Amino acid sequence: INRRNVISSPENDVNSCEEFFILVVKAYVLVAAMDIFGMSEMDDCPSQYIFPTDIDTLDHDVLKSAVSVIVDEYVHLSYPSHKPQNPDHVQEYTKDMLTMGLFYMEFQDAIREGDG
């Protein structure tokens, strides 16, 4: 990520910490999308959910399907009422980070748009 402006005391520079948090959330979204699209590197072409090079011919159903798979796999839409037997704590942390980060970004967007 190569960020240098995040300091050890967030209360002294809240804006740079918020920018860093949003950058991390966007990076998690990118990694989730790359996984679902079957990409191992940024320069790879998707091997799943192939999109046309001409944006005018994009099938919105394919796009919605890909986004639905990403959300179902990587975001908590609801929290379970019981703990799983053998939880993967890293996966749960990732889902929590994406869930709360996307919720925060939606909240910020609503404020900017004046509809929140």
DRENBA-861470 format. One record per residue: residue number from 1; chain; x, y, z of N, C-alpha, C, O, CB in turn. Coordinates in nm, 4 decimals, always signed. Glycine has a CB too. Example, Ala and Ser with C-alpha at 12.3 -4.5 7.8 and 13.67 -1.06 7.14 Angstrom:
BEGIN
{1, 'A', {+1.3190, -0.5690, +0.7800}, {+1.2300, -0.4500, +0.7800}, {+1.3200, -0.3300, +0.7800}, {+1.4236, -0.3319, +0.8465}, {+1.1308, -0.4473, +0.9046}},
{2, 'A', {+1.2850, -0.2250, +0.7080}, {+1.3670, -0.1060, +0.7140}, {+1.2900, +0.0030, +0.7870}, {+1.3409, +0.1138, +0.8039}, {+1.4084, -0.0598, +0.5725}},
This chain:
BEGIN
{1, 'A', {+0.0842, -0.1184, +0.0000}, {+0.0000, +0.0000, +0.0000}, {+0.0887, +0.1248, +0.0000}, {+0.0523, +0.2269, -0.0583}, {-0.0957, -0.0002, +0.1224}},
{2, 'A', {+0.2019, +0.1167, +0.0636}, {+0.3008, +0.2248, +0.0628}, {+0.2446, +0.3551, +0.1197}, {+0.2609, +0.4611, +0.0593}, {+0.3509, +0.2482, -0.0790}},
{3, 'A', {+0.1790, +0.3478, +0.2348}, {+0.1260, +0.4669, +0.3014}, {+0.2203, +0.5067, +0.4124}, {+0.2687, +0.4219, +0.4874}, {-0.0167, +0.4422, +0.3569}},
{4, 'A', {+0.2463, +0.6352, +0.4228}, {+0.3396, +0.6842, +0.5237}, {+0.2788, +0.7899, +0.6157}, {+0.3436, +0.8311, +0.7118}, {+0.4613, +0.7406, +0.4564}},
{5, 'A', {+0.1577, +0.8342, +0.5892}, {+0.1036, +0.9430, +0.6696}, {+0.0152, +0.8979, +0.7852}, {-0.0438, +0.9824, +0.8526}, {+0.0262, +1.0340, +0.5824}},
{6, 'A', {+0.0040, +0.7683, +0.8105}, {-0.0731, +0.7204, +0.9250}, {+0.0171, +0.7213, +1.0466}, {+0.1263, +0.6645, +1.0457}, {-0.1310, +0.5780, +0.8995}},
{7, 'A', {-0.0302, +0.7864, +1.1503}, {+0.0514, +0.8034, +1.2702}, {+0.0061, +0.7069, +1.3796}, {-0.0990, +0.6437, +1.3685}, {+0.0440, +0.9489, +1.3205}},
{8, 'A', {+0.0855, +0.6965, +1.4836}, {+0.0546, +0.6015, +1.5899}, {-0.0584, +0.6499, +1.6810}, {-0.1189, +0.5689, +1.7512}, {+0.1786, +0.5752, +1.6724}},
{9, 'A', {-0.0878, +0.7789, +1.6813}, {-0.1975, +0.8337, +1.7623}, {-0.3085, +0.8837, +1.6706}, {-0.3027, +0.9982, +1.6256}, {-0.1470, +0.9487, +1.8544}},
{10, 'A', {-0.4091, +0.8020, +1.6415}, {-0.5133, +0.8403, +1.5461}, {-0.5866, +0.9682, +1.5833}, {-0.6310, +1.0427, +1.4959}, {-0.6122, +0.7297, +1.5330}},
{11, 'A', {-0.5992, +0.9934, +1.7128}, {-0.6728, +1.1137, +1.7533}, {-0.6028, +1.2422, +1.7090}, {-0.6651, +1.3483, +1.7058}, {-0.6910, +1.1151, +1.9043}},
{12, 'A', {-0.4740, +1.2337, +1.6748}, {-0.4006, +1.3524, +1.6288}, {-0.4205, +1.3800, +1.4797}, {-0.3962, +1.4919, +1.4345}, {-0.2523, +1.3357, +1.6578}},
{13, 'A', {-0.4633, +1.2824, +1.4042}, {-0.4873, +1.3019, +1.2614}, {-0.5917, +1.2009, +1.2144}, {-0.5601, +1.1002, +1.1511}, {-0.3551, +1.2872, +1.1797}},
{14, 'A', {-0.7166, +1.2312, +1.2473}, {-0.8265, +1.1392, +1.2190}, {-0.8440, +1.1183, +1.0692}, {-0.8725, +1.0067, +1.0256}, {-0.9563, +1.1913, +1.2800}},
{15, 'A', {-0.8274, +1.2240, +0.9897}, {-0.8516, +1.2122, +0.8455}, {-0.7582, +1.1123, +0.7788}, {-0.8020, +1.0340, +0.6945}, {-0.8364, +1.3473, +0.7791}},
{16, 'A', {-0.6301, +1.1134, +0.8150}, {-0.5389, +1.0191, +0.7505}, {-0.5692, +0.8759, +0.7936}, {-0.5521, +0.7835, +0.7141}, {-0.3933, +1.0544, +0.7834}},
{17, 'A', {-0.6131, +0.8556, +0.9159}, {-0.6500, +0.7213, +0.9614}, {-0.7771, +0.6741, +0.8909}, {-0.7884, +0.5566, +0.8559}, {-0.6700, +0.7194, +1.1145}},
{18, 'A', {-0.8724, +0.7648, +0.8698}, {-0.9943, +0.7287, +0.7977}, {-0.9613, +0.6930, +0.6529}, {-1.0138, +0.5951, +0.5998}, {-1.0969, +0.8443, +0.8027}},
{19, 'A', {-0.8754, +0.7709, +0.5892}, {-0.8338, +0.7421, +0.4521}, {-0.7659, +0.6060, +0.4432}, {-0.7885, +0.5308, +0.3484}, {-0.7397, +0.8515, +0.4005}},
{20, 'A', {-0.6826, +0.5746, +0.5422}, {-0.6145, +0.4458, +0.5437}, {-0.7151, +0.3315, +0.5595}, {-0.7056, +0.2301, +0.4904}, {-0.5105, +0.4417, +0.6569}},
{21, 'A', {-0.8110, +0.3481, +0.6502}, {-0.9136, +0.2461, +0.6715}, {-0.9916, +0.2201, +0.5426}, {-1.0144, +0.1046, +0.5065}, {-1.0096, +0.2890, +0.7842}},
{22, 'A', {-1.0325, +0.3258, +0.4734}, {-1.1069, +0.3103, +0.3489}, {-1.0202, +0.2441, +0.2426}, {-1.0694, +0.1625, +0.1647}, {-1.1578, +0.4462, +0.2992}},
{23, 'A', {-0.8935, +0.2779, +0.2384}, {-0.8015, +0.2147, +0.1444}, {-0.7908, +0.0641, +0.1717}, {-0.7899, -0.0163, +0.0785}, {-0.6624, +0.2807, +0.1529}},
{24, 'A', {-0.7828, +0.0272, +0.2979}, {-0.7750, -0.1148, +0.3345}, {-0.9034, -0.1875, +0.2954}, {-0.8976, -0.2987, +0.2430}, {-0.7490, -0.1306, +0.4860}},
{25, 'A', {-1.0180, -0.1267, +0.3200}, {-1.1459, -0.1889, +0.2824}, {-1.1524, -0.2086, +0.1316}, {-1.1940, -0.3146, +0.0850}, {-1.2653, -0.1026, +0.3303}},
{26, 'A', {-1.1120, -0.1077, +0.0548}, {-1.1124, -0.1200, -0.0910}, {-1.0165, -0.2298, -0.1364}, {-1.0447, -0.3004, -0.2332}, {-1.0743, +0.0139, -0.1564}},
{27, 'A', {-0.9041, -0.2446, -0.0676}, {-0.8096, -0.3515, -0.1017}, {-0.8725, -0.4879, -0.0734}, {-0.8551, -0.5805, -0.1526}, {-0.6773, -0.3355, -0.0220}},
{28, 'A', {-0.9449, -0.5024, +0.0376}, {-1.0137, -0.6277, +0.0685}, {-1.1190, -0.6586, -0.0385}, {-1.1333, -0.7737, -0.0798}, {-1.0797, -0.6202, +0.2085}},
{29, 'A', {-1.1923, -0.5566, -0.0834}, {-1.2926, -0.5760, -0.1881}, {-1.2250, -0.6238, -0.3160}, {-1.2743, -0.7144, -0.3831}, {-1.3715, -0.4453, -0.2141}},
{30, 'A', {-1.1119, -0.5622, -0.3492}, {-1.0388, -0.6007, -0.4694}, {-0.9912, -0.7457, -0.4621}, {-1.0039, -0.8200, -0.5594}, {-0.9197, -0.5077, -0.4905}},
{31, 'A', {-0.9376, -0.7858, -0.3491}, {-0.8909, -0.9237, -0.3323}, {-1.0082, -1.0215, -0.3402}, {-0.9957, -1.1284, -0.3998}, {-0.8168, -0.9397, -0.1975}},
{32, 'A', {-1.1219, -0.9856, -0.2805}, {-1.2402, -1.0723, -0.2877}, {-1.2870, -1.0865, -0.4323}, {-1.3196, -1.1967, -0.4764}, {-1.3546, -1.0161, -0.1997}},
{33, 'A', {-1.2903, -0.9768, -0.5055}, {-1.3325, -0.9815, -0.6454}, {-1.2352, -1.0642, -0.7290}, {-1.2771, -1.1432, -0.8136}, {-1.3440, -0.8395, -0.7028}},
{34, 'A', {-1.1053, -1.0460, -0.7051}, {-1.0065, -1.1243, -0.7790}, {-1.0246, -1.2731, -0.7528}, {-1.0108, -1.3544, -0.8442}, {-0.8645, -1.0811, -0.7412}},
{35, 'A', {-1.0553, -1.3091, -0.6292}, {-1.0769, -1.4497, -0.5961}, {-1.1989, -1.5051, -0.6707}, {-1.1920, -1.6127, -0.7300}, {-1.0951, -1.4667, -0.4440}},
{36, 'A', {-1.3081, -1.4327, -0.6676}, {-1.4307, -1.4779, -0.7337}, {-1.4129, -1.4824, -0.8855}, {-1.4687, -1.5703, -0.9513}, {-1.5481, -1.3858, -0.6971}},
{37, 'A', {-1.3365, -1.3897, -0.9415}, {-1.3142, -1.3861, -1.0863}, {-1.2049, -1.4814, -1.1315}, {-1.1778, -1.4920, -1.2511}, {-1.2793, -1.2463, -1.1295}},
{38, 'A', {-1.1415, -1.5512, -1.0373}, {-1.0387, -1.6482, -1.0718}, {-0.9092, -1.5837, -1.1168}, {-0.8420, -1.6350, -1.2063}, {-1.0887, -1.7391, -1.1790}},
{39, 'A', {-0.8737, -1.4725, -1.0561}, {-0.7514, -1.3998, -1.0917}, {-0.6491, -1.4145, -0.9799}, {-0.6841, -1.4037, -0.8624}, {-0.7814, -1.2497, -1.1186}},
{40, 'A', {-0.5228, -1.4392, -1.0151}, {-0.4191, -1.4493, -0.9132}, {-0.3318, -1.3241, -0.9086}, {-0.2632, -1.3004, -0.8093}, {-0.3328, -1.5718, -0.9385}},
{41, 'A', {-0.3338, -1.2448, -1.0140}, {-0.2566, -1.1200, -1.0193}, {-0.3428, -1.0101, -1.0785}, {-0.4413, -1.0378, -1.1470}, {-0.1264, -1.1378, -1.1025}},
{42, 'A', {-0.3063, -0.8861, -1.0525}, {-0.3831, -0.7722, -1.1013}, {-0.3923, -0.7685, -1.2535}, {-0.4926, -0.7231, -1.3085}, {-0.3217, -0.6440, -1.0511}},
{43, 'A', {-0.2889, -0.8156, -1.3213}, {-0.2850, -0.8099, -1.4670}, {-0.3560, -0.9277, -1.5336}, {-0.3696, -0.9298, -1.6560}, {-0.1423, -0.8049, -1.5134}},
{44, 'A', {-0.4016, -1.0258, -1.4549}, {-0.4702, -1.1417, -1.5116}, {-0.6062, -1.1021, -1.5689}, {-0.6668, -1.0033, -1.5276}, {-0.4875, -1.2510, -1.4052}},
{45, 'A', {-0.6513, -1.1806, -1.6634}, {-0.7886, -1.1681, -1.7141}, {-0.8765, -1.2625, -1.6334}, {-0.8322, -1.3714, -1.5971}, {-0.7971, -1.2005, -1.8684}},
{46, 'A', {-0.9992, -1.2233, -1.6048}, {-1.0878, -1.3115, -1.5293}, {-1.1100, -1.4443, -1.6019}, {-1.1295, -1.4478, -1.7234}, {-1.2217, -1.2426, -1.5044}},
{47, 'A', {-1.1068, -1.5526, -1.5256}, {-1.1363, -1.6839, -1.5833}, {-1.2802, -1.7249, -1.5529}, {-1.3310, -1.8219, -1.6091}, {-1.0382, -1.7900, -1.5294}},
{48, 'A', {-1.3459, -1.6500, -1.4631}, {-1.4871, -1.6717, -1.4311}, {-1.5577, -1.5376, -1.4415}, {-1.4963, -1.4333, -1.4187}, {-1.5054, -1.7348, -1.2880}},
{49, 'A', {-1.6851, -1.5388, -1.4755}, {-1.7631, -1.4157, -1.4933}, {-1.6936, -1.3237, -1.5941}, {-1.6555, -1.2115, -1.5607}, {-1.7822, -1.3424, -1.3574}},
{50, 'A', {-1.6778, -1.3715, -1.7156}, {-1.6094, -1.2966, -1.8203}, {-1.6975, -1.1800, -1.8652}, {-1.8152, -1.1982, -1.8965}, {-1.5745, -1.3887, -1.9403}},
{51, 'A', {-1.6401, -1.0622, -1.8679}, {-1.7111, -0.9433, -1.9109}, {-1.6614, -0.9008, -2.0485}, {-1.5448, -0.9226, -2.0813}, {-1.6936, -0.8294, -1.8090}},
{52, 'A', {-1.7487, -0.8401, -2.1298}, {-1.7050, -0.7936, -2.2616}, {-1.6129, -0.6725, -2.2492}, {-1.6193, -0.5986, -2.1509}, {-1.8263, -0.7589, -2.3491}},
{53, 'A', {-1.5283, -0.6527, -2.3484}, {-1.4393, -0.5366, -2.3471}, {-1.5153, -0.4082, -2.3787}, {-1.4716, -0.2998, -2.3401}, {-1.3253, -0.5558, -2.4472}},
{54, 'A', {-1.6274, -0.4187, -2.4476}, {-1.7114, -0.3035, -2.4791}, {-1.8167, -0.2895, -2.3689}, {-1.9044, -0.3748, -2.3553}, {-1.7786, -0.3188, -2.6204}},
{55, 'A', {-1.8079, -0.1834, -2.2916}, {-1.8963, -0.1654, -2.1764}, {-2.0429, -0.1531, -2.2179}, {-2.1321, -0.1814, -2.1379}, {-1.8546, -0.0421, -2.0975}},
{56, 'A', {-2.0688, -0.1112, -2.3419}, {-2.2070, -0.0956, -2.3878}, {-2.2780, -0.2296, -2.4021}, {-2.4009, -0.2347, -2.3987}, {-2.2100, -0.0217, -2.5206}},
{57, 'A', {-2.2030, -0.3374, -2.4179}, {-2.2641, -0.4699, -2.4337}, {-2.2617, -0.5507, -2.3043}, {-2.2871, -0.6711, -2.3060}, {-2.1928, -0.5475, -2.5434}},
{58, 'A', {-2.2318, -0.4863, -2.1936}, {-2.2248, -0.5550, -2.0644}, {-2.3618, -0.6087, -2.0248}, {-2.4607, -0.5355, -2.0252}, {-2.1714, -0.4603, -1.9553}},
{59, 'A', {-2.3665, -0.7349, -1.9913}, {-2.4888, -0.7983, -1.9433}, {-2.4986, -0.7722, -1.7930}, {-2.4190, -0.8245, -1.7151}, {-2.4900, -0.9528, -1.9750}},
{60, 'A', {-2.5952, -0.6921, -1.7532}, {-2.6071, -0.6536, -1.6122}, {-2.6404, -0.7719, -1.5226}, {-2.6082, -0.7702, -1.4038}, {-2.7131, -0.5465, -1.5962}},
{61, 'A', {-2.7040, -0.8739, -1.5772}, {-2.7334, -0.9929, -1.4972}, {-2.6050, -1.0648, -1.4564}, {-2.5948, -1.1157, -1.3448}, {-2.8247, -1.0885, -1.5752}},
{62, 'A', {-2.5067, -1.0688, -1.5472}, {-2.3778, -1.1309, -1.5155}, {-2.3076, -1.0500, -1.4071}, {-2.2505, -1.1073, -1.3143}, {-2.2884, -1.1415, -1.6424}},
{63, 'A', {-2.3112, -0.9179, -1.4177}, {-2.2494, -0.8315, -1.3178}, {-2.3165, -0.8492, -1.1816}, {-2.2483, -0.8626, -1.0800}, {-2.2569, -0.6848, -1.3621}},
{64, 'A', {-2.4491, -0.8493, -1.1793}, {-2.5220, -0.8687, -1.0535}, {-2.4914, -1.0052, -0.9928}, {-2.4785, -1.0180, -0.8710}, {-2.6731, -0.8541, -1.0764}},
{65, 'A', {-2.4801, -1.1057, -1.0768}, {-2.4491, -1.2403, -1.0287}, {-2.3111, -1.2442, -0.9636}, {-2.2943, -1.3033, -0.8570}, {-2.4562, -1.3416, -1.1441}},
{66, 'A', {-2.2131, -1.1820, -1.0269}, {-2.0772, -1.1792, -0.9718}, {-2.0737, -1.1029, -0.8398}, {-2.0097, -1.1471, -0.7444}, {-1.9795, -1.1154, -1.0723}},
{67, 'A', {-2.1409, -0.9905, -0.8337}, {-2.1442, -0.9113, -0.7099}, {-2.2155, -0.9894, -0.6000}, {-2.1734, -0.9857, -0.4844}, {-2.2147, -0.7747, -0.7335}},
{68, 'A', {-2.3218, -1.0594, -0.6345}, {-2.3941, -1.1399, -0.5352}, {-2.3056, -1.2492, -0.4761}, {-2.3104, -1.2757, -0.3560}, {-2.5187, -1.2026, -0.5983}},
{69, 'A', {-2.2254, -1.3120, -0.5603}, {-2.1346, -1.4162, -0.5122}, {-2.0313, -1.3555, -0.4179}, {-2.0012, -1.4140, -0.3138}, {-2.0645, -1.4874, -0.6307}},
{70, 'A', {-1.9769, -1.2398, -0.4524}, {-1.8781, -1.1729, -0.3666}, {-1.9404, -1.1397, -0.2315}, {-1.8807, -1.1665, -0.1272}, {-1.8245, -1.0440, -0.4343}},
{71, 'A', {-2.0601, -1.0814, -0.2331}, {-2.1266, -1.0440, -0.1075}, {-2.1589, -1.1678, -0.0247}, {-2.1342, -1.1695, +0.0959}, {-2.2556, -0.9643, -0.1361}},
{72, 'A', {-2.2138, -1.2714, -0.0879}, {-2.2488, -1.3936, -0.0139}, {-2.1266, -1.4598, +0.0493}, {-2.1355, -1.5150, +0.1589}, {-2.3184, -1.4928, -0.1065}},
{73, 'A', {-2.0134, -1.4543, -0.0191}, {-1.8927, -1.5225, +0.0268}, {-1.8138, -1.4421, +0.1307}, {-1.7544, -1.4999, +0.2216}, {-1.8040, -1.5528, -0.0912}},
{74, 'A', {-1.8131, -1.3088, +0.1173}, {-1.7199, -1.2278, +0.1956}, {-1.7819, -1.1241, +0.2876}, {-1.7090, -1.0509, +0.3545}, {-1.6296, -1.1594, +0.1047}},
{75, 'A', {-1.9139, -1.1156, +0.2932}, {-1.9778, -1.0134, +0.3763}, {-2.0803, -1.0810, +0.4661}, {-2.1521, -1.1714, +0.4232}, {-2.0450, -0.9025, +0.2886}},
{76, 'A', {-2.0865, -1.0359, +0.5926}, {-2.1890, -1.0846, +0.6853}, {-2.3184, -1.0099, +0.6577}, {-2.3282, -0.8904, +0.6856}, {-2.1449, -1.0664, +0.8343}},
{77, 'A', {-2.4176, -1.0791, +0.6031}, {-2.5478, -1.0166, +0.5843}, {-2.6298, -1.0252, +0.7122}, {-2.7172, -0.9420, +0.7367}, {-2.6230, -1.0825, +0.4682}},
{78, 'A', {-2.6014, -1.1251, +0.7923}, {-2.6591, -1.1374, +0.9262}, {-2.5596, -1.2166, +1.0100}, {-2.4821, -1.2967, +0.9577}, {-2.8015, -1.2074, +0.9233}},
{79, 'A', {-2.5629, -1.1934, +1.1376}, {-2.4704, -1.2632, +1.2260}, {-2.5384, -1.3858, +1.2848}, {-2.6531, -1.3787, +1.3289}, {-2.4204, -1.1699, +1.3380}},
{80, 'A', {-2.4673, -1.4988, +1.2856}, {-2.5289, -1.6213, +1.3390}, {-2.5552, -1.6087, +1.4888}, {-2.4822, -1.5402, +1.5604}, {-2.4389, -1.7432, +1.3116}},
{81, 'A', {-2.6605, -1.6759, +1.5346}, {-2.6948, -1.6708, +1.6771}, {-2.6105, -1.7677, +1.7597}, {-2.6127, -1.7619, +1.8827}, {-2.8427, -1.7019, +1.6965}},
{82, 'A', {-2.5368, -1.8561, +1.6941}, {-2.4509, -1.9504, +1.7651}, {-2.3113, -1.9496, +1.7020}, {-2.2938, -1.9150, +1.5851}, {-2.5119, -2.0938, +1.7624}},
{83, 'A', {-2.2143, -1.9882, +1.7820}, {-2.0768, -1.9930, +1.7322}, {-2.0537, -2.1215, +1.6533}, {-2.0984, -2.2289, +1.6936}, {-1.9761, -1.9829, +1.8490}},
{84, 'A', {-1.9825, -2.1097, +1.5391}, {-1.9503, -2.2326, +1.4644}, {-1.8550, -2.3210, +1.5450}, {-1.7834, -2.2723, +1.6325}, {-1.8873, -2.1980, +1.3268}},
{85, 'A', {-1.8545, -2.4517, +1.5149}, {-1.7706, -2.5471, +1.5873}, {-1.6221, -2.5148, +1.5753}, {-1.5524, -2.5060, +1.6764}, {-1.7964, -2.6875, +1.5366}},
{86, 'A', {-1.5738, -2.4974, +1.4551}, {-1.4324, -2.4674, +1.4308}, {-1.4212, -2.3405, +1.3472}, {-1.3991, -2.3473, +1.2263}, {-1.3615, -2.5862, +1.3595}},
{87, 'A', {-1.4365, -2.2239, +1.4115}, {-1.4359, -2.1007, +1.3332}, {-1.2974, -2.0688, +1.2772}, {-1.1954, -2.0913, +1.3424}, {-1.4847, -1.9849, +1.4184}},
{88, 'A', {-1.2963, -2.0175, +1.1583}, {-1.1742, -1.9667, +1.0972}, {-1.1685, -1.8185, +1.1336}, {-1.2367, -1.7366, +1.0720}, {-1.1715, -1.9901, +0.9390}},
{89, 'A', {-1.0878, -1.7841, +1.2328}, {-1.0856, -1.6483, +1.2860}, {-1.0373, -1.5463, +1.1837}, {-1.0827, -1.4319, +1.1849}, {-0.9978, -1.6425, +1.4083}},
{90, 'A', {-0.9467, -1.5855, +1.0959}, {-0.8986, -1.4935, +0.9923}, {-1.0111, -1.4628, +0.8941}, {-1.0312, -1.3475, +0.8561}, {-0.7762, -1.5532, +0.9176}},
{91, 'A', {-1.0840, -1.5661, +0.8534}, {-1.1958, -1.5455, +0.7617}, {-1.3044, -1.4607, +0.8274}, {-1.3611, -1.3726, +0.7629}, {-1.2537, -1.6804, +0.7162}},
{92, 'A', {-1.3335, -1.4856, +0.9521}, {-1.4350, -1.4075, +1.0226}, {-1.3918, -1.2617, +1.0367}, {-1.4740, -1.1711, +1.0224}, {-1.4625, -1.4681, +1.1609}},
{93, 'A', {-1.2634, -1.2384, +1.0646}, {-1.2116, -1.1017, +1.0729}, {-1.2269, -1.0316, +0.9382}, {-1.2675, -0.9156, +0.9326}, {-1.0631, -1.1019, +1.1171}},
{94, 'A', {-1.1944, -1.1022, +0.8294}, {-1.2057, -1.0448, +0.6958}, {-1.3504, -1.0073, +0.6652}, {-1.3776, -0.8987, +0.6141}, {-1.1530, -1.1431, +0.5906}},
{95, 'A', {-1.4424, -1.0972, +0.6966}, {-1.5840, -1.0681, +0.6737}, {-1.6303, -0.9498, +0.7578}, {-1.7041, -0.8638, +0.7097}, {-1.6695, -1.1911, +0.7050}},
{96, 'A', {-1.5868, -0.9457, +0.8831}, {-1.6233, -0.8330, +0.9693}, {-1.5661, -0.7019, +0.9154}, {-1.6353, -0.6002, +0.9135}, {-1.5737, -0.8572, +1.1129}},
{97, 'A', {-1.4414, -0.7040, +0.8721}, {-1.3772, -0.5842, +0.8176}, {-1.4524, -0.5342, +0.6944}, {-1.4801, -0.4149, +0.6819}, {-1.2300, -0.6130, +0.7822}},
{98, 'A', {-1.4850, -0.6259, +0.6039}, {-1.5588, -0.5869, +0.4836}, {-1.6992, -0.5386, +0.5174}, {-1.7446, -0.4380, +0.4629}, {-1.5663, -0.7038, +0.3859}},
{99, 'A', {-1.7677, -0.6083, +0.6057}, {-1.9038, -0.5701, +0.6418}, {-1.9070, -0.4311, +0.7027}, {-1.9834, -0.3451, +0.6588}, {-1.9638, -0.6713, +0.7390}},
{100, 'A', {-1.8251, -0.4093, +0.8028}, {-1.8257, -0.2795, +0.8701}, {-1.7665, -0.1702, +0.7811}, {-1.8132, -0.0563, +0.7837}, {-1.7478, -0.2879, +1.0015}},
{101, 'A', {-1.6654, -0.2036, +0.7034}, {-1.6050, -0.1057, +0.6144}, {-1.7001, -0.0615, +0.5048}, {-1.7099, +0.0577, +0.4756}, {-1.4796, -0.1619, +0.5533}},
{102, 'A', {-1.7704, -0.1561, +0.4437}, {-1.8671, -0.1202, +0.3400}, {-1.9843, -0.0430, +0.3992}, {-2.0363, +0.0493, +0.3365}, {-1.9176, -0.2457, +0.2680}},
{103, 'A', {-2.0258, -0.0805, +0.5193}, {-2.1314, -0.0064, +0.5876}, {-2.0859, +0.1374, +0.6139}, {-2.1629, +0.2312, +0.5937}, {-2.1702, -0.0763, +0.7204}},
{104, 'A', {-1.9627, +0.1551, +0.6584}, {-1.9091, +0.2889, +0.6851}, {-1.9009, +0.3709, +0.5563}, {-1.9363, +0.4888, +0.5551}, {-1.7697, +0.2791, +0.7506}},
{105, 'A', {-1.8544, +0.3085, +0.4480}, {-1.8442, +0.3794, +0.3209}, {-1.9830, +0.4195, +0.2698}, {-1.9991, +0.5277, +0.2134}, {-1.7720, +0.2922, +0.2165}},
{106, 'A', {-2.0827, +0.3335, +0.2890}, {-2.2208, +0.3665, +0.2505}, {-2.2729, +0.4829, +0.3342}, {-2.3409, +0.5715, +0.2825}, {-2.3134, +0.2433, +0.2671}},
{107, 'A', {-2.2411, +0.4826, +0.4620}, {-2.2801, +0.5908, +0.5524}, {-2.2171, +0.7227, +0.5069}, {-2.2850, +0.8252, +0.5010}, {-2.2381, +0.5580, +0.6979}},
{108, 'A', {-2.0880, +0.7200, +0.4750}, {-2.0184, +0.8409, +0.4286}, {-2.0789, +0.8904, +0.2967}, {-2.0950, +1.0109, +0.2771}, {-1.8667, +0.8131, +0.4109}},
{109, 'A', {-2.1116, +0.7987, +0.2079}, {-2.1722, +0.8367, +0.0794}, {-2.3089, +0.9017, +0.1022}, {-2.3422, +1.0003, +0.0365}, {-2.1865, +0.7127, -0.0132}},
{110, 'A', {-2.3870, +0.8479, +0.1934}, {-2.5180, +0.9067, +0.2227}, {-2.5040, +1.0484, +0.2763}, {-2.5849, +1.1353, +0.2438}, {-2.5942, +0.8202, +0.3233}},
{111, 'A', {-2.4029, +1.0720, +0.3576}, {-2.3789, +1.2064, +0.4099}, {-2.3425, +1.3019, +0.2972}, {-2.3947, +1.4131, +0.2900}, {-2.2675, +1.2043, +0.5158}},
{112, 'A', {-2.2525, +1.2582, +0.2087}, {-2.2101, +1.3430, +0.0961}, {-2.3257, +1.3738, +0.0022}, {-2.3364, +1.4851, -0.0495}, {-2.0972, +1.2754, +0.0181}},
{113, 'A', {-2.4120, +1.2754, -0.0199}, {-2.5225, +1.2929, -0.1132}, {-2.6410, +1.3657, -0.0485}, {-2.7333, +1.4077, -0.1182}, {-2.5674, +1.1573, -0.1663}},
{114, 'A', {-2.6386, +1.3806, +0.0831}, {-2.7465, +1.4484, +0.1519}, {-2.8729, +1.3658, +0.1647}, {-2.9812, +1.4206, +0.1854}, {-2.7776, +1.5743, +0.0821}},
{115, 'A', {-2.8602, +1.2341, +0.1526}, {-2.9779, +1.1484, +0.1668}, {-2.9650, +1.0514, +0.2831}, {-3.0323, +0.9483, +0.2862}, {-3.0017, +1.0714, +0.0389}},
{116, 'A', {-2.8791, +1.0840, +0.3785}, {-2.8565, +0.9948, +0.4913}, {-2.9146, +1.0417, +0.6118}, {-2.9034, +0.9762, +0.7154}, {-2.7188, +0.9727, +0.5143}},
